[in-house]
Amino acid sequence: MTAAATSAPTVLIIDDEMGILDTIRILLKNEGFIPYTALGGKKGLEQIAALKPDLILTDVRMPDVTGLDILASVRAHDPEAVVILMTAQASLQSAIGAVNNGAFYYIQKPFKNEELVTIVRRAAEHRTLRRENKTLKAEMKRRDKSARPIGASKPWLDALHVAESVAGTDSTVLLQGESGTGKEVVARYIHDLSARATKPFLSINCGALPESLLESELFGHVKGSFTGATRDKEGLFFAAGEGTFLLDEIGETTPATQVKLLRVLQQREVIPVGATEAKPVTARVIAATNRDLEEEIKRGNFRSDLYYRLNVISIVLPPLRTRPDDIQLLSDSFLKRAGEVRGEAPRILAADALEAMQRYSWPGNVRELENALERAAILVKGDTIPLSALPERVVAPKSDPLVSDAVQANPTLDTIERAYILWVLENEGGNKPRTAEVLGIDPSTLYRKLSRYGLPT
C-alpha cells in the first residue's frame, strides 16, 4: 500500500525500541494518520522503498543504519521527502546540521504527545502544499504554448496533440519517424508536461554502443562481473528514478538485449550484469526509432512481444518535407539561437533562400536544416543570409529525388523502398488499396510508409 492509495497521510516510524514504536503508532492512528513501523534503520530503508510513505519519523541513534543515514538516502532519491528526526541527545549544533541536511524538524525525546502530533500535522500540510505546487506548475506548463516544440503545420500539431494528451499518464510511448524529425525533442516535451518534470530525464542511443557495453549502461553491473568492472555501476534505468528514460534507436538493439528490455517492462525491475538480486524500476519509458518495427518483426530482427509492450501509445513524427510552411518558423528560431550564442542580432533569410529551402526535400530533416543554417550564420558577415550561403544540395536539388536517388550508386534500402512505393502508386493511379495488394502488405502498413516517406496519404 502506498501513500497515493489513500487520502489520509501515511507515516513510517523507525526506531530500535519496540515500545516507542507501539506508543507512537497508537498515538498517530488515533489522530487520523495511517502509521507503519520499522524496527531499526535497515528495516526502515526497506519499508521506505516498499511503502513510499508521505512522512518519515525516525530515531537518530540506531545501530548499523542511523537516522542521518536514512535522511541522506531518502533525500538522494526524493529531494521533497519529509523527514522528522527524533533523539534523546539533542544539541543546537546537531539540530541545525540536521535541518541543513534536509530534515523537516528535529525533536528531542522525551516529548509531549501533543507536541509530536502538532509537528507531524505541520509536516503533512507541508507535503500537501508541495504536491499542490508541483501540480500547479505542471498545469501551467501545459498551458504555456510557447514551450511547445516549434511548428504550426497540421501533421506536426496532430503529433503534439497526442503527446500532450498522454503526458499526464505513465503509459509507455513509442516515437516513430525518420532521423532528425525531433523524436528526442518530443520525448523531453512529454517529460516536461508530466508530473515527473522535476525528476531526471535520461536518454541513451541504443545503436551507438556494442551489446555488452549497452547492457551495462542500461542495467548496471557489479564489481568483477567482467574485465574492467572495477566497481559497482548504477544502470540508467535505476538512475532515472521516478523520472523519464528515453530508449533512442530501440530498433538497433540485438535479440538478447530485447529479451532483457522486455523483462524490465513486464516486471518493472532490472538485474545488473553479474548480480542475482533485482532492483525496482519506477521510471517512465519512452522509446524512439527510425525503423518500421512491424517490418523488422517480419524480418526476424525485432521481438513482437517487446513491440507490443512499447507500442502502448504511438506517435509518428512527420518528415520536414511534408511541413514546408514550418521551415521559416524553424529557421527563425535557429538563427535567433545562433545570434544569442555569438552575442549578435539574429540574421534573416533572403526571400530566394527561403523559397529554395521550402522546395528542398531535407532528407536529414530538422537536424539537417539546423546544421545548414548554423553553417550559413558562421560564413555570412551581413545581416541577411543569401541563397549563395546555403549548401549546394539545397540551392540546386535534383529534379526528382524520390526516383533519381533510387538509381544512384549504392542507394539505401529506404531510398529503394520509397521509390518503389511511389512507382507502384503511380502505376495504380493512386489507388492505395490496390497498391497495398501489389506490394503484398496491409493497407495500414502502406499508410504508415506513405507518412514516413512524406508521400501523399
C-alpha positions in Angstrom: 0.0 0.0 0.0 1.5 3.4 -1.0 0.8 6.9 0.0 -1.0 7.5 -3.3 -3.6 4.9 -2.5 -5.3 6.8 0.4 -6.2 10.4 1.2 -5.0 10.1 4.9 -1.3 10.8 5.3 0.9 7.7 5.8 3.7 7.9 8.3 6.6 5.4 8.7 8.0 5.3 12.2 11.6 4.0 12.6 13.2 3.2 15.9 15.2 0.4 17.5 12.8 0.2 20.6 9.6 -1.6 20.1 7.9 0.2 23.0 8.4 3.6 21.3 7.2 2.3 18.0 4.0 1.0 19.5 3.4 4.1 21.5 3.8 6.5 18.5 1.8 4.2 16.2 -1.2 4.2 18.5 -0.9 8.0 19.1 -0.8 8.8 15.4 -3.5 6.3 14.4 -5.9 7.9 16.9 -5.1 11.3 15.3 -6.2 10.2 11.8 -2.8 9.2 10.3 -2.0 5.8 8.8 1.1 4.6 10.7 3.6 1.9 9.8 6.6 0.8 11.9 10.1 -0.5 11.2 12.3 -1.9 13.9 15.8 -0.5 13.2 17.3 1.6 10.4 17.9 -1.3 7.9 14.3 -2.4 8.1 13.3 1.2 7.8 15.1 1.7 4.4 13.3 -1.5 3.1 9.9 -0.1 4.2 10.6 3.3 2.7 11.2 1.6 -0.7 8.1 -0.6 -0.4 5.6 1.9 1.1 6.8 5.3 -0.2 5.2 7.0 2.8 4.2 10.6 3.0 6.2 11.2 6.1 9.1 9.6 7.9 9.6 9.8 11.6 12.9 8.3 12.6 15.2 8.0 15.6 18.8 9.3 15.1 20.8 6.9 17.2 20.4 3.3 15.9 22.9 0.6 15.3 24.1 -0.1 11.7 21.8 2.4 9.9 21.3 5.7 11.7 18.6 8.3 11.3 21.0 10.6 9.5 21.8 7.7 7.1 18.1 7.3 6.4 17.8 11.1 5.8 20.7 11.1 3.3 19.3 8.1 1.5 15.8 9.4 1.3 16.8 12.9 0.2 19.0 11.4 -2.5 16.1 9.6 -4.2 13.4 12.2 -3.3 14.5 15.7 -2.5 11.0 16.6 -1.5 10.7 13.8 1.1 9.5 15.0 4.6 11.7 13.5 7.4 11.4 14.2 11.1 14.3 13.2 13.3 14.0 12.1 17.0 16.8 11.9 19.5 17.3 11.7 23.2 20.7 13.6 22.9 19.9 16.7 21.0 22.1 19.8 20.8 21.7 23.1 19.0 24.5 22.2 16.6 23.1 18.8 15.7 19.7 20.2 15.2 21.0 22.9 12.9 23.0 20.3 11.0 20.0 18.0 10.5 17.8 20.8 9.2 20.6 22.0 6.8 20.8 18.4 5.5 17.1 18.4 4.7 15.2 17.3 7.8 11.9 19.0 8.3 12.2 19.0 12.1 14.4 17.8 14.9 12.5 16.8 18.1 14.0 15.8 21.4 13.0 12.8 23.4 11.1 12.6 25.7 8.4 14.8 24.0 4.8 15.5 24.8 2.2 13.7 22.7 0.5 16.9 21.6 3.9 18.4 20.6 4.7 15.4 18.4 1.2 15.4 16.8 1.5 19.2 16.0 4.8 18.6 14.3 3.5 15.7 12.3 0.4 17.7 11.2 2.6 20.6 10.1 4.8 18.1 8.1 1.7 16.6 6.4 0.5 20.1 5.5 4.0 20.9 4.1 3.9 17.8 2.0 0.4 18.6 0.7 1.4 22.1 -0.3 4.5 20.8 -2.2 2.3 18.4 -4.1 -0.2 21.1 -5.0 2.6 23.4 -6.1 4.0 20.7 -8.4 0.6 20.0 -9.9 0.1 23.7 -10.5 3.4 24.1 -12.2 2.8 21.2 -14.4 -0.6 22.6 -15.4 1.0 26.0 -16.1 3.5 24.3 -18.4 0.7 22.5 -20.2 -1.0 25.9 -20.9 2.2 27.6 -21.9 2.1 27.2 -25.7 5.5 28.9 -26.0 7.0 25.8 -24.6 5.8 23.7 -27.5 8.3 22.4 -30.0 8.3 24.7 -33.0 5.8 24.1 -35.8 2.3 25.1 -37.0 1.6 22.6 -39.7 -1.3 20.2 -39.2 0.8 16.9 -39.2 3.1 18.4 -36.6 0.3 19.8 -34.4 -1.5 16.4 -34.6 1.6 14.7 -33.3 2.0 17.3 -30.5 -1.7 16.9 -29.5 -1.2 13.2 -28.9 2.0 13.9 -26.9 0.1 16.5 -24.7 -2.8 14.0 -24.2 -0.5 11.2 -23.0 1.9 13.4 -21.0 -0.1 13.2 -17.8 -0.2 9.4 -17.8 2.5 6.9 -17.1 1.9 5.0 -20.3 4.9 3.9 -22.4 5.2 5.9 -25.6 6.8 4.8 -28.9 8.0 7.7 -31.1 8.5 6.8 -34.7 9.9 8.9 -37.5 12.9 9.4 -39.7 16.2 10.5 -38.3 16.3 14.2 -37.4 12.5 14.7 -37.1 12.7 15.7 -33.4 11.9 12.5 -31.5 14.1 13.4 -28.5 12.6 16.9 -28.5 9.1 15.5 -28.3 10.2 13.0 -25.6 11.5 15.9 -23.5 8.3 17.8 -24.1 6.3 14.9 -22.8 8.5 14.7 -19.7 8.3 18.5 -19.1 4.5 18.3 -19.2 4.3 15.3 -16.8 4.2 15.1 -13.1 7.7 13.7 -13.4 9.1 17.1 -14.7 11.1 17.7 -11.6 12.7 14.3 -11.8 15.6 13.2 -14.2 15.3 12.9 -17.9 17.8 10.4 -19.2 18.4 9.0 -22.7 20.7 6.6 -24.5 21.2 5.9 -28.2 20.9 2.1 -28.3 22.6 2.0 -31.7 25.8 3.8 -30.5 27.1 1.1 -28.2 28.1 -2.5 -28.6 25.8 -5.0 -26.9 27.9 -5.7 -23.8 28.5 -2.1 -23.1 24.9 -1.2 -23.8 23.6 -3.7 -21.2 26.0 -2.3 -18.6 24.8 1.2 -19.3 21.1 0.2 -19.2 21.1 -2.3 -16.3 24.3 -1.5 -14.4 26.9 -4.1 -13.2 28.5 -5.3 -10.1 32.2 -5.2 -9.4 34.1 -8.1 -11.0 31.3 -9.1 -13.4 33.6 -8.7 -16.4 37.0 -7.5 -17.2 37.3 -3.8 -16.4 34.4 -3.8 -13.9 36.4 -2.4 -11.0 33.4 -1.1 -9.1 29.6 -1.3 -9.0 27.8 0.8 -11.6 24.3 2.0 -11.4 22.4 1.5 -14.7 20.4 4.2 -16.3 17.0 2.5 -15.7 17.7 2.8 -12.0 19.4 6.2 -12.2 16.4 7.7 -13.9 14.5 7.1 -10.6 10.9 8.4 -10.9 11.8 10.4 -14.0 11.7 9.5 -17.7 14.1 7.3 -19.6 14.3 7.6 -23.4 15.5 4.5 -25.3 16.5 6.1 -28.6 17.0 4.0 -31.7 15.4 1.0 -30.0 15.3 -0.8 -33.3 19.1 -1.2 -33.3 19.1 -3.5 -30.3 20.1 -7.2 -30.5 17.6 -10.0 -29.7 19.5 -10.7 -26.5 19.1 -7.2 -25.3 15.5 -7.1 -26.4 14.7 -10.1 -24.1 16.1 -8.1 -21.1 14.3 -5.0 -22.1 11.1 -7.0 -22.2 11.7 -8.2 -18.7 12.1 -4.6 -17.5 8.8 -3.6 -19.0 7.0 -6.6 -17.7 8.4 -7.0 -14.2 9.4 -3.3 -13.6 12.8 -4.4 -12.3 16.4 -4.8 -13.5 19.1 -7.2 -12.7 22.6 -5.6 -13.0 25.1 -7.6 -15.0 26.7 -10.1 -12.7 24.1 -9.6 -10.0 21.5 -12.0 -8.6 19.1 -9.6 -7.0 16.7 -7.3 -8.9 16.2 -3.6 -8.4 12.8 -1.9 -8.9 12.3 0.4 -11.8 10.0 3.4 -11.4 11.0 5.5 -14.4 8.6 6.1 -17.3 9.9 4.6 -20.5 9.7 6.3 -23.9 11.2 4.5 -26.9 12.1 6.0 -30.3 13.1 4.5 -33.6 13.5 5.5 -37.3 12.8 1.9 -38.3 9.4 0.3 -39.2 9.3 -2.1 -36.3 6.5 -4.1 -37.9 8.7 -4.8 -40.9 11.6 -5.6 -38.6 9.4 -8.2 -36.8 8.6 -9.8 -40.2 12.3 -10.0 -41.0 13.1 -11.6 -37.6 15.0 -8.6 -36.3 12.7 -7.4 -33.6 10.6 -9.2 -31.0 6.9 -8.9 -31.4 6.2 -9.1 -27.6 8.6 -6.3 -26.9 7.0 -4.2 -29.7 3.5 -4.6 -28.2 4.9 -3.6 -24.8 6.5 -0.5 -26.3 3.6 0.4 -28.6 1.1 1.4 -26.0 0.9 5.0 -27.4 2.4 5.5 -30.8 3.3 8.9 -32.2 4.6 9.3 -35.7 6.6 12.4 -36.3 6.2 13.8 -39.9 9.3 14.4 -42.0 10.2 18.1 -42.7 9.4 17.8 -46.4 5.8 17.3 -45.5 5.7 20.5 -43.5 7.4 23.2 -45.7 5.4 26.0 -44.0 7.3 25.3 -40.8 10.7 25.9 -42.3 10.5 29.7 -41.8 9.4 29.2 -38.1 12.3 26.7 -37.5 14.8 28.9 -39.4 13.9 32.0 -37.4 14.4 30.0 -34.1 17.7 28.5 -35.2 19.1 31.9 -36.4 17.9 33.6 -33.2 19.7 31.0 -31.1 22.9 31.3 -33.2 22.8 35.0 -32.7 22.5 34.7 -28.9 25.4 32.3 -28.8 27.6 34.9 -30.6 26.1 37.9 -28.9 24.8 39.2 -32.2 21.5 40.2 -33.6 19.8 37.3 -35.4 20.3 37.1 -39.2 17.3 36.9 -41.5 16.8 34.7 -44.7 16.7 36.3 -48.1 13.4 35.6 -49.9 15.0 33.4 -52.6 16.9 31.4 -49.9 13.7 30.7 -48.1 12.0 29.6 -51.3 14.9 27.2 -52.1 14.7 25.8 -48.6 11.0 25.2 -48.9 11.5 23.3 -52.2 14.3 21.1 -50.9 13.3 17.6 -49.6 15.5 17.7 -46.4 16.4 14.0 -46.2 18.1 14.8 -42.9 15.0 16.6 -41.7 15.2 19.3 -38.9 18.7 18.3 -37.9 19.9 18.9 -41.5 18.1 22.3 -41.6 19.7 23.4 -38.3 23.2 22.4 -39.5 22.7 24.2 -42.8 21.7 27.4 -41.0 24.5 27.2 -38.4 27.0 26.9 -41.3 25.4 29.9 -43.1 25.4 32.0 -39.9 29.1 31.4 -39.5 30.1 32.2 -43.1 27.9 35.3 -43.7 29.1 38.6 -42.4 26.0 40.7 -43.1 22.5 40.8 -41.6 20.9 38.7 -44.4 21.6 35.1 -45.4 21.6 35.0 -49.2 20.8 32.0 -51.4 24.5 31.5 -52.1 25.3 30.8 -48.4 23.2 27.7 -48.4 24.7 24.2 -49.3 24.8 23.3 -53.0 22.3 20.5 -52.5 19.7 23.0 -51.2 20.4 25.6 -53.9 20.2 23.1 -56.8 18.4 19.9 -55.8 17.8 17.0 -58.2 14.6 17.4 -60.2 13.0 14.2 -58.8 14.9 12.9 -55.8 12.4 10.2 -55.0 13.1 8.4 -58.3 16.6 9.6 -59.3 18.1 8.8 -55.9 16.9 5.2 -56.3 19.1 4.6 -59.3 22.3 6.2 -57.9 25.3 4.1 -56.9 24.7 2.1 -53.7 21.3 3.5 -52.7 19.9 2.7 -49.2 17.1 0.3 -48.7 14.8 3.1 -47.6 15.6 5.0 -50.8 14.8 2.0 -52.9 11.6 1.2 -51.0 10.4 4.8 -51.2 10.9 5.0 -54.9 9.3 1.6 -55.5 6.2 2.5 -53.5 5.9 5.8 -55.4 6.3 3.9 -58.7 3.6 1.3 -57.8 1.3 4.0 -56.5 1.5 6.0 -59.8 1.0 2.8 -61.9 -2.2 2.0 -59.9 -3.5 5.6 -60.5 -3.2 6.5 -56.8 -5.4 3.6 -55.7 -4.0 2.8 -52.3 -5.8 -0.5 -51.5 -4.7 -1.8 -54.9 -1.2 -0.5 -54.3 -1.0 -2.3 -50.9 -2.2 -5.5 -52.6 0.5 -5.3 -55.3 3.1 -4.6 -52.6 1.9 -7.6 -50.6 1.3 -5.5 -47.4 -1.7 -4.4 -45.3 -3.2 -1.1 -46.2 -2.4 0.2 -42.7 1.3 -0.6 -43.3 1.1 1.2 -46.6 -0.3 4.3 -44.9 2.4 4.3 -42.3 5.1 4.1 -45.0 3.5 6.9 -47.0 3.5 9.1 -43.9 7.1 8.1 -43.1 8.4 8.9 -46.6 6.4 12.1 -47.0 4.2 10.7 -49.8 0.5 11.7 -50.2 -1.8 9.9 -47.8 
